[in-house]
């Protein structure tokens, strides 16, 4: 993890320091797991599955950021910070960033490309992040990463 880069984002106002609560982290993980399970259901529409997968992935990205004692001022920063808050491969967090762009097109312009390959990559990256979250254990934010 690269604490210096996270602190640079604090200085530019894109992140804020804030200790996480264990209940908050548990809630984010639970929300992500439920959404990802539902996103796997082929009987749902593509738009619903994409929305569920995206929001599950976002909850996990936010978990990683909150776990080390930071809060994003913009939704996208949780994905950007994954390079510094997780061991996710660059191609995986880039997939999550691409999904964010597609989500914004759908949310703000009403246009969602049906791209089953992206949905598969999004689910794969989110599952990898869930596996990592499950391997992390308790929050280190009491003796946070920025102390260290």
Helices and strands as residue ranges (DSSP letters): H 3-11, E 15-17, H 22-39, H 46-67, E 70-72, H 75-80, H 82-85, H 90-109, H 116-136, G 141-143, G 145-147
